[in-house]
Amino acid sequence: MQDNPDSGTNLAIIQLGDRMSDDSLFDPVEPPLEPLPQEEESSSSDSEPVEKDINKPFSIWGGIQSIFVTAFLLASLFTLFTPNNLFSGEMFDRIFQAWQVNPTISAPVQMNTTSVAALPIGIVSGHYKNDSGALCPDGLSEEQVNLQIATLVQQKLAAEGYQVDLLEEFDERLSQYKALALVSIHADTCDFISEDATGFKVAAALHSVYPEKATRLTLCMADRYAQTTGLTYHPNAASEDMTNYHAFDEIHSETTAVIIETGFLNLDRQILTENPDLVAQGIVNGLLCFIRNENVTLTQPSPSP
């Protein structure tokens, strides 16, 4: 049997046609899509407005705050700057209060500008403008002696750069008087008591709020006055009139004070009346010892039994 060479070919075409008629062979297969350059640019450009929109509420809120604070300050300043208080301390107080209303504004720190050195030193001239005090047979009065010494003390301390108040015995300024220190200057009796009735006495208040300061001022005064004048110190001879001196209860509790009997008008009359400058210098040295915190070799004696 002779083979027909075309029969095989026809069979292959028929089989191929059958396969081509099968829809399953031609299911659409979509290739992966690559983003176009235009789409990338548009997506990147679209992201920028999003960031701007996110920041817009914060910028608007900050602007509103700035406007509000500025308006508030301007209104406060126009209220504060009136003819009556333009150059007064009241204006600055009100500015401080206005700043305190808004906690976002830092208020200035108020400093206490009053320094300790600005406080005065009080010098009470015993019996001055009240009575004569101790009186001698020849008419010499304690008031006269005290005033001369107290005036010299004031002058000497002023020369050292201190502000000094010369006070009367019952001066109105003694009420709640605040000072670096206060000393009341007196002299002892003009009567002859004995050959031992010479020398000086110093006393502080028994009920002092700061007893250590009162003790130090007492020791400073006694030590320096004795060194300067050469007079004898009688540590346990202070009377109740000295320890209960009226000014101790009138002055401010922070003011340290003492009273000094500079000497006896009888046996110590010569130094008190003829050399008051030396007596005044002894008191000044005692005050400076206390104020400048100088060393003291004298010790507080124990009270007599």
Phi and psi restraints in degrees (value plus and minus 20) as a CYANA .aco file:
   2 GLN   PHI    -110.1   -70.1
   2 GLN   PSI     110.9   150.9
   3 ASP   PHI     -99.6   -59.6
   3 ASP   PSI     120.9   160.9
   4 ASN   PHI    -112.1   -72.1
   4 ASN   PSI      94.7   134.7
   5 PRO   PHI     -86.0   -46.0
   5 PRO   PSI     -39.7     0.3
   6 ASP   PHI    -106.9   -66.9
   6 ASP   PSI     -34.3     5.7
   7 SER   PHI     -87.9   -47.9
   7 SER   PSI     -59.1   -19.1
   8 GLY   PHI     -84.6   -44.6
   8 GLY   PSI     -58.3   -18.3
   9 THR   PHI     -86.6   -46.6
   9 THR   PSI     -62.6   -22.6
  10 ASN   PHI     -83.9   -43.9
  10 ASN   PSI     -59.3   -19.3
  11 LEU   PHI     -83.4   -43.4
  11 LEU   PSI     -59.2   -19.2
  12 ALA   PHI     -87.7   -47.7
  12 ALA   PSI     -55.5   -15.5
  13 ILE   PHI     -89.1   -49.1
  13 ILE   PSI     -59.8   -19.8
  14 ILE   PHI     -82.9   -42.9
  14 ILE   PSI     -64.5   -24.5
  15 GLN   PHI     -84.7   -44.7
  15 GLN   PSI     -57.8   -17.8
  16 LEU   PHI     -87.6   -47.6
  16 LEU   PSI     -58.0   -18.0
  17 GLY   PHI     -84.4   -44.4
  17 GLY   PSI     -59.3   -19.3
  18 ASP   PHI     -82.1   -42.1
  18 ASP   PSI     -60.3   -20.3
  19 ARG   PHI     -87.4   -47.4
  19 ARG   PSI     -58.4   -18.4
  20 MET   PHI     -87.0   -47.0
  20 MET   PSI     -44.6    -4.6
  21 SER   PHI     -97.0   -57.0
  21 SER   PSI     -33.0     7.0
  22 ASP   PHI     -99.5   -59.5
  22 ASP   PSI      97.6   137.6
  23 ASP   PHI     -86.2   -46.2
  23 ASP   PSI     -42.9    -2.9
  24 SER   PHI     -87.0   -47.0
  24 SER   PSI     -41.3    -1.3
  25 LEU   PHI     -98.3   -58.3
  25 LEU   PSI     -34.0     6.0
  26 PHE   PHI    -138.3   -98.3
  26 PHE   PSI      14.2    54.2
  27 ASP   PHI     -83.5   -43.5
  27 ASP   PSI     110.1   150.1
  28 PRO   PHI     -86.4   -46.4
  28 PRO   PSI     109.0   149.0
  29 VAL   PHI    -135.7   -95.7
  29 VAL   PSI      89.6   129.6
  30 GLU   PHI    -105.0   -65.0
  30 GLU   PSI     107.5   147.5
  31 PRO   PHI     -92.7   -52.7
  31 PRO   PSI     133.3   173.3
  32 PRO   PHI     -82.5   -42.5
  32 PRO   PSI     114.5   154.5
  33 LEU   PHI    -107.0   -67.0
  33 LEU   PSI     110.2   150.2
  34 GLU   PHI    -114.4   -74.4
  34 GLU   PSI     117.8   157.8
  35 PRO   PHI     -85.0   -45.0
  35 PRO   PSI     116.7   156.7
  36 LEU   PHI     -94.7   -54.7
  36 LEU   PSI     131.8   171.8
  37 PRO   PHI     -77.6   -37.6
  37 PRO   PSI     -55.5   -15.5
  38 GLN   PHI     -84.5   -44.5
  38 GLN   PSI     -56.9   -16.9
  39 GLU   PHI     -87.8   -47.8
  39 GLU   PSI     -57.5   -17.5
  40 GLU   PHI     -83.4   -43.4
  40 GLU   PSI     -62.2   -22.2
  41 GLU   PHI     -85.6   -45.6
  41 GLU   PSI     -59.4   -19.4
  42 SER   PHI     -88.5   -48.5
  42 SER   PSI     -56.9   -16.9
  43 SER   PHI     -88.3   -48.3
  43 SER   PSI     -58.5   -18.5
  44 SER   PHI     -89.4   -49.4
  44 SER   PSI     -56.3   -16.3
  45 SER   PHI     -90.5   -50.5
  45 SER   PSI     -50.0   -10.0
  46 ASP   PHI     -91.8   -51.8
  46 ASP   PSI     -44.8    -4.8
  47 SER   PHI     -94.0   -54.0
  47 SER   PSI     -48.1    -8.1
  48 GLU   PHI     -85.4   -45.4
  48 GLU   PSI     -66.0   -26.0
  49 PRO   PHI     -80.4   -40.4
  49 PRO   PSI     -48.5    -8.5
  50 VAL   PHI     -83.4   -43.4
  50 VAL   PSI     -63.1   -23.1
  51 GLU   PHI     -85.4   -45.4
  51 GLU   PSI     -58.4   -18.4
  52 LYS   PHI     -84.7   -44.7
  52 LYS   PSI     -58.8   -18.8
  53 ASP   PHI     -85.7   -45.7
  53 ASP   PSI     -53.4   -13.4
  54 ILE   PHI     -86.5   -46.5
  54 ILE   PSI     -57.8   -17.8
  55 ASN   PHI    -101.5   -61.5
  55 ASN   PSI     -37.5     2.5
  56 LYS   PHI     -80.1   -40.1
  56 LYS   PSI     -64.3   -24.3
  57 PRO   PHI     -78.9   -38.9
  57 PRO   PSI     -58.4   -18.4
  58 PHE   PHI     -88.5   -48.5
  58 PHE   PSI     -60.5   -20.5
  59 SER   PHI     -85.6   -45.6
  59 SER   PSI     -61.7   -21.7
  60 ILE   PHI     -85.2   -45.2
  60 ILE   PSI     -63.7   -23.7
  61 TRP   PHI     -83.8   -43.8
  61 TRP   PSI     -60.6   -20.6
  62 GLY   PHI     -83.1   -43.1
  62 GLY   PSI     -59.4   -19.4
  63 GLY   PHI     -84.8   -44.8
  63 GLY   PSI     -60.3   -20.3
  64 ILE   PHI     -83.1   -43.1
  64 ILE   PSI     -61.6   -21.6
  65 GLN   PHI     -82.5   -42.5
  65 GLN   PSI     -63.8   -23.8
  66 SER   PHI     -82.4   -42.4
  66 SER   PSI     -62.9   -22.9
  67 ILE   PHI     -83.6   -43.6
  67 ILE   PSI     -62.9   -22.9
  68 PHE   PHI     -84.5   -44.5
  68 PHE   PSI     -65.5   -25.5
  69 VAL   PHI     -84.8   -44.8
  69 VAL   PSI     -62.8   -22.8
  70 THR   PHI     -82.0   -42.0
  70 THR   PSI     -65.0   -25.0
  71 ALA   PHI     -83.0   -43.0
  71 ALA   PSI     -58.7   -18.7
  72 PHE   PHI     -84.7   -44.7
  72 PHE   PSI     -64.4   -24.4
  73 LEU   PHI     -86.7   -46.7
  73 LEU   PSI     -61.4   -21.4
  74 LEU   PHI     -83.0   -43.0
  74 LEU   PSI     -62.7   -22.7
  75 ALA   PHI     -83.5   -43.5
  75 ALA   PSI     -59.0   -19.0
  76 SER   PHI     -87.0   -47.0
  76 SER   PSI     -61.6   -21.6
  77 LEU   PHI     -85.4   -45.4
  77 LEU   PSI     -61.8   -21.8
  78 PHE   PHI     -83.9   -43.9
  78 PHE   PSI     -51.4   -11.4
  79 THR   PHI     -93.9   -53.9
  79 THR   PSI     -56.8   -16.8
  80 LEU   PHI     -94.8   -54.8
  80 LEU   PSI     -59.4   -19.4
  81 PHE   PHI    -102.1   -62.1
  81 PHE   PSI      58.1    98.1
  82 THR   PHI    -127.5   -87.5
  82 THR   PSI     139.2   179.2
  83 PRO   PHI     -78.1   -38.1
  83 PRO   PSI     -49.2    -9.2
  84 ASN   PHI     -97.6   -57.6
  84 ASN   PSI     -49.0    -9.0
  85 ASN   PHI    -143.2  -103.2
  85 ASN   PSI      -4.3    35.7
  86 LEU   PHI     -80.3   -40.3
  86 LEU   PSI     -59.9   -19.9
  87 PHE   PHI    -136.9   -96.9
  87 PHE   PSI       8.0    48.0
  88 SER   PHI    -129.3   -89.3
  88 SER   PSI     144.9   184.9
  89 GLY   PHI     -87.8   -47.8
  89 GLY   PSI     -42.6    -2.6
  90 GLU   PHI     -81.6   -41.6
  90 GLU   PSI     -56.7   -16.7
  91 MET   PHI     -79.4   -39.4
  91 MET   PSI     -66.4   -26.4
  92 PHE   PHI     -88.1   -48.1
  92 PHE   PSI     -53.4   -13.4
  93 ASP   PHI     -84.7   -44.7
  93 ASP   PSI     -60.4   -20.4
  94 ARG   PHI     -91.9   -51.9
  94 ARG   PSI     -54.4   -14.4
  95 ILE   PHI     -82.0   -42.0
  95 ILE   PSI     -62.6   -22.6
  96 PHE   PHI     -81.0   -41.0
  96 PHE   PSI     -62.6   -22.6
  97 GLN   PHI     -85.8   -45.8
  97 GLN   PSI     -59.1   -19.1
  98 ALA   PHI     -84.1   -44.1
  98 ALA   PSI     -60.8   -20.8
  99 TRP   PHI     -84.1   -44.1
  99 TRP   PSI     -55.0   -15.0
 100 GLN   PHI     -88.3   -48.3
 100 GLN   PSI     -42.6    -2.6
 101 VAL   PHI     -85.7   -45.7
 101 VAL   PSI     -57.3   -17.3
 102 ASN   PHI    -121.4   -81.4
 102 ASN   PSI      85.2   125.2
 103 PRO   PHI     -88.5   -48.5
 103 PRO   PSI     -32.2     7.8
 104 THR   PHI     -99.2   -59.2
 104 THR   PSI     -30.0    10.0
 105 ILE   PHI    -123.5   -83.5
 105 ILE   PSI     108.5   148.5
 106 SER   PHI     -92.8   -52.8
 106 SER   PSI     106.4   146.4
 107 ALA   PHI    -107.4   -67.4
 107 ALA   PSI     123.1   163.1
 108 PRO   PHI     -86.5   -46.5
 108 PRO   PSI     123.5   163.5
 109 VAL   PHI    -100.2   -60.2
 109 VAL   PSI     105.1   145.1
 110 GLN   PHI    -103.7   -63.7
 110 GLN   PSI     104.8   144.8
 111 MET   PHI    -125.7   -85.7
 111 MET   PSI     124.4   164.4
 112 ASN   PHI    -102.0   -62.0
 112 ASN   PSI      88.6   128.6
 113 THR   PHI    -108.0   -68.0
 113 THR   PSI     -24.5    15.5
 114 THR   PHI    -101.1   -61.1
 114 THR   PSI      90.7   130.7
 115 SER   PHI    -109.9   -69.9
 115 SER   PSI     142.8   182.8
 116 VAL   PHI     -82.6   -42.6
 116 VAL   PSI     -57.7   -17.7
 117 ALA   PHI     -84.1   -44.1
 117 ALA   PSI     -38.8     1.2
 118 ALA   PHI     -96.2   -56.2
 118 ALA   PSI     -36.0     4.0
 119 LEU   PHI     -91.4   -51.4
 119 LEU   PSI     127.7   167.7
 120 PRO   PHI    -103.7   -63.7
 120 PRO   PSI     155.5   195.5
 121 ILE   PHI    -132.3   -92.3
 121 ILE   PSI     109.6   149.6
 122 GLY   PHI    -115.6   -75.6
 122 GLY   PSI     109.7   149.7
 123 ILE   PHI    -142.9  -102.9
 123 ILE   PSI      89.9   129.9
 124 VAL   PHI    -111.7   -71.7
 124 VAL   PSI     103.0   143.0
 125 SER   PHI    -108.5   -68.5
 125 SER   PSI      88.1   128.1
 126 GLY   PHI     -73.0   -33.0
 126 GLY   PSI     109.6   149.6
 127 HIS   PHI      49.7    89.7
 127 HIS   PSI     -18.2    21.8
 128 TYR   PHI     -81.5   -41.5
 128 TYR   PSI     105.6   145.6
 129 LYS   PHI      40.4    80.4
 129 LYS   PSI       6.3    46.3
 130 ASN   PHI    -148.4  -108.4
 130 ASN   PSI     -77.3   -37.3
 131 ASP   PHI    -176.7  -136.7
 131 ASP   PSI     157.8   197.8
 132 SER   PHI     -98.9   -58.9
 132 SER   PSI     -39.4     0.6
 133 GLY   PHI      51.3    91.3
 133 GLY   PSI    -168.4  -128.4
 134 ALA   PHI     -83.9   -43.9
 134 ALA   PSI     119.3   159.3
 135 LEU   PHI    -146.3  -106.3
 135 LEU   PSI     111.0   151.0
 136 CYS   PHI    -111.9   -71.9
 136 CYS   PSI     137.6   177.6
 137 PRO   PHI     -78.2   -38.2
 137 PRO   PSI     -49.9    -9.9
 138 ASP   PHI    -107.2   -67.2
 138 ASP   PSI     -14.6    25.4
 139 GLY   PHI      78.8   118.8
 139 GLY   PSI     -27.0    13.0
 140 LEU   PHI     -85.9   -45.9
 140 LEU   PSI     109.2   149.2
 141 SER   PHI    -132.2   -92.2
 141 SER   PSI     131.6   171.6
 142 GLU   PHI     -82.2   -42.2
 142 GLU   PSI     -57.4   -17.4
 143 GLU   PHI     -76.3   -36.3
 143 GLU   PSI     -62.5   -22.5
 144 GLN   PHI     -85.2   -45.2
 144 GLN   PSI     -65.3   -25.3
 145 VAL   PHI     -83.7   -43.7
 145 VAL   PSI     -65.1   -25.1
 146 ASN   PHI     -82.0   -42.0
 146 ASN   PSI     -62.6   -22.6
 147 LEU   PHI     -85.8   -45.8
 147 LEU   PSI     -58.8   -18.8
 148 GLN   PHI     -83.7   -43.7
 148 GLN   PSI     -64.2   -24.2
 149 ILE   PHI     -87.9   -47.9
 149 ILE   PSI     -64.1   -24.1
 150 ALA   PHI     -82.6   -42.6
 150 ALA   PSI     -58.5   -18.5
 151 THR   PHI     -84.6   -44.6
 151 THR   PSI     -61.0   -21.0
 152 LEU   PHI     -85.4   -45.4
 152 LEU   PSI     -58.9   -18.9
 153 VAL   PHI     -81.1   -41.1
 153 VAL   PSI     -64.6   -24.6
 154 GLN   PHI     -79.0   -39.0
 154 GLN   PSI     -65.8   -25.8
 155 GLN   PHI     -84.1   -44.1
 155 GLN   PSI     -61.4   -21.4
 156 LYS   PHI     -87.8   -47.8
 156 LYS   PSI     -61.5   -21.5
 157 LEU   PHI     -88.8   -48.8
 157 LEU   PSI     -56.8   -16.8
 158 ALA   PHI     -83.0   -43.0
 158 ALA   PSI     -56.4   -16.4
 159 ALA   PHI     -86.0   -46.0
 159 ALA   PSI     -44.2    -4.2
 160 GLU   PHI    -103.0   -63.0
 160 GLU   PSI     -23.9    16.1
 161 GLY   PHI      79.1   119.1
 161 GLY   PSI     -10.4    29.6
 162 TYR   PHI    -116.8   -76.8
 162 TYR   PSI     130.6   170.6
 163 GLN   PHI    -105.0   -65.0
 163 GLN   PSI     108.5   148.5
 164 VAL   PHI    -148.1  -108.1
 164 VAL   PSI     111.9   151.9
 165 ASP   PHI    -126.3   -86.3
 165 ASP   PSI     101.7   141.7
 166 LEU   PHI    -110.6   -70.6
 166 LEU   PSI      95.4   135.4
 167 LEU   PHI    -130.9   -90.9
 167 LEU   PSI     127.7   167.7
 168 GLU   PHI     -97.7   -57.7
 168 GLU   PSI     149.3   189.3
 169 GLU   PHI     -78.1   -38.1
 169 GLU   PSI     -65.8   -25.8
 170 PHE   PHI    -138.8   -98.8
 170 PHE   PSI      32.9    72.9
 171 ASP   PHI     -86.6   -46.6
 171 ASP   PSI     118.1   158.1
 172 GLU   PHI     -84.1   -44.1
 172 GLU   PSI     -45.6    -5.6
 173 ARG   PHI     -91.2   -51.2
 173 ARG   PSI     -33.0     7.0
 174 LEU   PHI     -87.7   -47.7
 174 LEU   PSI     -41.4    -1.4
 175 SER   PHI     -85.2   -45.2
 175 SER   PSI      95.0   135.0
 176 GLN   PHI      35.0    75.0
 176 GLN   PSI      15.7    55.7
 177 TYR   PHI     -88.8   -48.8
 177 TYR   PSI     107.9   147.9
 178 LYS   PHI    -134.3   -94.3
 178 LYS   PSI     105.0   145.0
 179 ALA   PHI    -172.0  -132.0
 179 ALA   PSI     145.8   185.8
 180 LEU   PHI     -80.7   -40.7
 180 LEU   PSI     -59.4   -19.4
 181 ALA   PHI    -188.8  -148.8
 181 ALA   PSI     140.3   180.3
 182 LEU   PHI    -157.5  -117.5
 182 LEU   PSI     117.4   157.4
 183 VAL   PHI    -152.4  -112.4
 183 VAL   PSI     113.9   153.9
 184 SER   PHI    -124.6   -84.6
 184 SER   PSI     104.4   144.4
 185 ILE   PHI    -119.7   -79.7
 185 ILE   PSI     104.5   144.5
 186 HIS   PHI    -156.6  -116.6
 186 HIS   PSI     153.5   193.5
 187 ALA   PHI    -154.7  -114.7
 187 ALA   PSI     135.9   175.9
 188 ASP   PHI    -107.7   -67.7
 188 ASP   PSI     156.3   196.3
 189 THR   PHI     -73.6   -33.6
 189 THR   PSI     135.1   175.1
 190 CYS   PHI    -114.3   -74.3
 190 CYS   PSI     -24.0    16.0
 191 ASP   PHI     -96.6   -56.6
 191 ASP   PSI     127.4   167.4
 192 PHE   PHI    -102.4   -62.4
 192 PHE   PSI     102.6   142.6
 193 ILE   PHI    -124.5   -84.5
 193 ILE   PSI     -73.7   -33.7
 194 SER   PHI    -186.8  -146.8
 194 SER   PSI     155.3   195.3
 195 GLU   PHI     -87.9   -47.9
 195 GLU   PSI     -35.0     5.0
 196 ASP   PHI    -108.5   -68.5
 196 ASP   PSI     -26.0    14.0
 197 ALA   PHI    -100.0   -60.0
 197 ALA   PSI      48.3    88.3
 198 THR   PHI    -165.1  -125.1
 198 THR   PSI     133.4   173.4
 199 GLY   PHI      92.2   132.2
 199 GLY   PSI    -190.7  -150.7
 200 PHE   PHI    -152.7  -112.7
 200 PHE   PSI     147.2   187.2
 201 LYS   PHI    -155.3  -115.3
 201 LYS   PSI     127.3   167.3
 202 VAL   PHI    -155.1  -115.1
 202 VAL   PSI     118.2   158.2
 203 ALA   PHI    -167.3  -127.3
 203 ALA   PSI     126.9   166.9
 204 ALA   PHI    -133.1   -93.1
 204 ALA   PSI     153.3   193.3
 205 ALA   PHI     -86.9   -46.9
 205 ALA   PSI     119.8   159.8
 206 LEU   PHI     -87.9   -47.9
 206 LEU   PSI     -49.8    -9.8
 207 HIS   PHI    -128.4   -88.4
 207 HIS   PSI      17.0    57.0
 208 SER   PHI     -81.9   -41.9
 208 SER   PSI     118.9   158.9
 209 VAL   PHI     -87.2   -47.2
 209 VAL   PSI     -54.4   -14.4
 210 TYR   PHI    -139.3   -99.3
 210 TYR   PSI      59.9    99.9
 211 PRO   PHI     -81.0   -41.0
 211 PRO   PSI     -50.3   -10.3
 212 GLU   PHI     -87.4   -47.4
 212 GLU   PSI     -55.7   -15.7
 213 LYS   PHI     -92.1   -52.1
 213 LYS   PSI     -59.5   -19.5
 214 ALA   PHI     -83.9   -43.9
 214 ALA   PSI     -60.1   -20.1
 215 THR   PHI     -84.8   -44.8
 215 THR   PSI     -61.6   -21.6
 216 ARG   PHI     -84.8   -44.8
 216 ARG   PSI     -63.3   -23.3
 217 LEU   PHI     -83.5   -43.5
 217 LEU   PSI     -59.1   -19.1
 218 THR   PHI     -81.5   -41.5
 218 THR   PSI     -66.1   -26.1
 219 LEU   PHI     -87.1   -47.1
 219 LEU   PSI     -61.3   -21.3
 220 CYS   PHI     -80.2   -40.2
 220 CYS   PSI     -65.8   -25.8
 221 MET   PHI     -85.5   -45.5
 221 MET   PSI     -64.5   -24.5
 222 ALA   PHI     -85.8   -45.8
 222 ALA   PSI     -63.5   -23.5
 223 ASP   PHI     -86.0   -46.0
 223 ASP   PSI     -70.6   -30.6
 224 ARG   PHI     -91.5   -51.5
 224 ARG   PSI     -56.0   -16.0
 225 TYR   PHI     -87.6   -47.6
 225 TYR   PSI     -59.9   -19.9
 226 ALA   PHI     -85.6   -45.6
 226 ALA   PSI     -62.9   -22.9
 227 GLN   PHI     -84.4   -44.4
 227 GLN   PSI     -57.5   -17.5
 228 THR   PHI     -98.5   -58.5
 228 THR   PSI     -63.6   -23.6
 229 THR   PHI    -115.0   -75.0
 229 THR   PSI     -44.4    -4.4
 230 GLY   PHI      60.7   100.7
 230 GLY   PSI     -16.6    23.4
 231 LEU   PHI     -97.0   -57.0
 231 LEU   PSI     136.0   176.0
 232 THR   PHI    -102.7   -62.7
 232 THR   PSI     117.7   157.7
 233 TYR   PHI    -113.0   -73.0
 233 TYR   PSI     111.6   151.6
 234 HIS   PHI    -130.6   -90.6
 234 HIS   PSI      71.4   111.4
 235 PRO   PHI     -88.7   -48.7
 235 PRO   PSI     -50.2   -10.2
 236 ASN   PHI    -129.9   -89.9
 236 ASN   PSI       3.9    43.9
 237 ALA   PHI    -127.3   -87.3
 237 ALA   PSI     -15.8    24.2
 238 ALA   PHI     -85.0   -45.0
 238 ALA   PSI     114.6   154.6
 239 SER   PHI    -103.3   -63.3
 239 SER   PSI     150.7   190.7
 240 GLU   PHI     -86.0   -46.0
 240 GLU   PSI     -50.2   -10.2
 241 ASP   PHI     -82.9   -42.9
 241 ASP   PSI     -48.8    -8.8
 242 MET   PHI    -100.3   -60.3
 242 MET   PSI     -69.5   -29.5
 243 THR   PHI     -89.6   -49.6
 243 THR   PSI     -44.5    -4.5
 244 ASN   PHI    -127.2   -87.2
 244 ASN   PSI       8.7    48.7
 245 TYR   PHI     -76.0   -36.0
 245 TYR   PSI     114.6   154.6
 246 HIS   PHI     -79.7   -39.7
 246 HIS   PSI     -55.6   -15.6
 247 ALA   PHI     -84.7   -44.7
 247 ALA   PSI     -45.8    -5.8
 248 PHE   PHI     -81.0   -41.0
 248 PHE   PSI     -50.8   -10.8
 249 ASP   PHI    -110.1   -70.1
 249 ASP   PSI     -29.2    10.8
 250 GLU   PHI    -117.7   -77.7
 250 GLU   PSI     -55.5   -15.5
 251 ILE   PHI     -93.6   -53.6
 251 ILE   PSI     148.0   188.0
 252 HIS   PHI     -83.7   -43.7
 252 HIS   PSI     126.5   166.5
 253 SER   PHI     -84.7   -44.7
 253 SER   PSI     -41.1    -1.1
 254 GLU   PHI    -107.5   -67.5
 254 GLU   PSI     -23.8    16.2
 255 THR   PHI    -109.7   -69.7
 255 THR   PSI     100.3   140.3
 256 THR   PHI    -105.4   -65.4
 256 THR   PSI     111.1   151.1
 257 ALA   PHI    -159.9  -119.9
 257 ALA   PSI     131.8   171.8
 258 VAL   PHI    -160.6  -120.6
 258 VAL   PSI     142.9   182.9
 259 ILE   PHI    -140.6  -100.6
 259 ILE   PSI     119.1   159.1
 260 ILE   PHI    -146.0  -106.0
 260 ILE   PSI     112.1   152.1
 261 GLU   PHI    -116.5   -76.5
 261 GLU   PSI      84.7   124.7
 262 THR   PHI     -87.2   -47.2
 262 THR   PSI     -38.0     2.0
 263 GLY   PHI     141.0   181.0
 263 GLY   PSI     155.0   195.0
 264 PHE   PHI    -110.5   -70.5
 264 PHE   PSI     113.4   153.4
 265 LEU   PHI     -88.0   -48.0
 265 LEU   PSI     -28.7    11.3
 266 ASN   PHI    -111.0   -71.0
 266 ASN   PSI     -96.4   -56.4
 267 LEU   PHI     -97.0   -57.0
 267 LEU   PSI     -42.6    -2.6
 268 ASP   PHI    -123.0   -83.0
 268 ASP   PSI      -3.8    36.2
 269 ARG   PHI     -80.6   -40.6
 269 ARG   PSI     -58.0   -18.0
 270 GLN   PHI     -80.8   -40.8
 270 GLN   PSI     -69.9   -29.9
 271 ILE   PHI     -89.6   -49.6
 271 ILE   PSI     -53.2   -13.2
 272 LEU   PHI     -91.0   -51.0
 272 LEU   PSI     -54.9   -14.9
 273 THR   PHI    -121.7   -81.7
 273 THR   PSI     -50.8   -10.8
 274 GLU   PHI    -118.7   -78.7
 274 GLU   PSI     -38.8     1.2
 275 ASN   PHI    -154.4  -114.4
 275 ASN   PSI      33.2    73.2
 276 PRO   PHI     -85.5   -45.5
 276 PRO   PSI     -44.1    -4.1
 277 ASP   PHI     -83.8   -43.8
 277 ASP   PSI     -59.1   -19.1
 278 LEU   PHI     -88.5   -48.5
 278 LEU   PSI     -59.9   -19.9
 279 VAL   PHI     -82.5   -42.5
 279 VAL   PSI     -64.7   -24.7
 280 ALA   PHI     -84.0   -44.0
 280 ALA   PSI     -57.5   -17.5
 281 GLN   PHI     -85.1   -45.1
 281 GLN   PSI     -56.0   -16.0
 282 GLY   PHI     -82.4   -42.4
 282 GLY   PSI     -59.7   -19.7
 283 ILE   PHI     -88.9   -48.9
 283 ILE   PSI     -62.2   -22.2
 284 VAL   PHI     -80.4   -40.4
 284 VAL   PSI     -64.4   -24.4
 285 ASN   PHI     -81.7   -41.7
 285 ASN   PSI     -57.1   -17.1
 286 GLY   PHI     -85.9   -45.9
 286 GLY   PSI     -61.3   -21.3
 287 LEU   PHI     -87.1   -47.1
 287 LEU   PSI     -62.6   -22.6
 288 LEU   PHI     -85.9   -45.9
 288 LEU   PSI     -55.1   -15.1
 289 CYS   PHI     -78.4   -38.4
 289 CYS   PSI     -62.3   -22.3
 290 PHE   PHI     -92.1   -52.1
 290 PHE   PSI     -68.7   -28.7
 291 ILE   PHI     -86.4   -46.4
 291 ILE   PSI     -59.0   -19.0
 292 ARG   PHI    -111.1   -71.1
 292 ARG   PSI     -16.1    23.9
 293 ASN   PHI      36.8    76.8
 293 ASN   PSI      27.9    67.9
 294 GLU   PHI    -100.1   -60.1
 294 GLU   PSI     141.3   181.3
 295 ASN   PHI     -90.9   -50.9
 295 ASN   PSI     124.8   164.8
 296 VAL   PHI    -148.5  -108.5
 296 VAL   PSI     109.2   149.2
 297 THR   PHI    -110.4   -70.4
 297 THR   PSI     -40.7    -0.7
 298 LEU   PHI     -92.2   -52.2
 298 LEU   PSI     121.3   161.3
 299 THR   PHI    -132.6   -92.6
 299 THR   PSI     132.6   172.6
 300 GLN   PHI     -92.8   -52.8
 300 GLN   PSI     100.5   140.5
 301 PRO   PHI     -93.9   -53.9
 301 PRO   PSI     135.2   175.2
 302 SER   PHI     -92.1   -52.1
 302 SER   PSI     122.5   162.5
 303 PRO   PHI     -79.6   -39.6
 303 PRO   PSI     127.1   167.1
 304 SER   PHI     -89.7   -49.7
 304 SER   PSI     122.9   162.9
